[in-house]
């Protein structure tokens, strides 16, 4: 992997009456359900990011003291290493709604045991890890069946390790 860029993100697991908030992406964005959140910007802390993103995406107001870290995910891509901090919250103000209709069609509440089928793979993985009490996990791409298996002593592209 040639990735040297590290990207920090924050995501929100927001509860209401035993259900969590999910945003449904528009078709150009994938059309799946996902959690509120985004990139942590320069000079910004993770909780500040979630407060900003929660209002921008879903119209809800959060307070730092109500956000509790529950999971850390590492996901490596060809271009970057992503570290995603997942926080849960039970308290907020406002009415959840899509404030970015170009990105999200709607917002819905789901029980953890009854998640929608069209949930992003990463979010499904994280929620499963979270439900099992795991504080850290790694999301790895599944290997393509078309790739040539590596022989002992070989690295990617058949080069020696």
Secondary structure by P-SEA (a helix, b strand, c coil): ccccbbbbbbbbbcccccbbbbbbbccccccccccccccccccccaaaaaaaaaaacccbbbbcccccccbbbbbbcccbbbbbbbbbbcccccccccccccccccccccccccccccccaaaaaaaaaaaacccbbbbbccccccccccccccccccccc
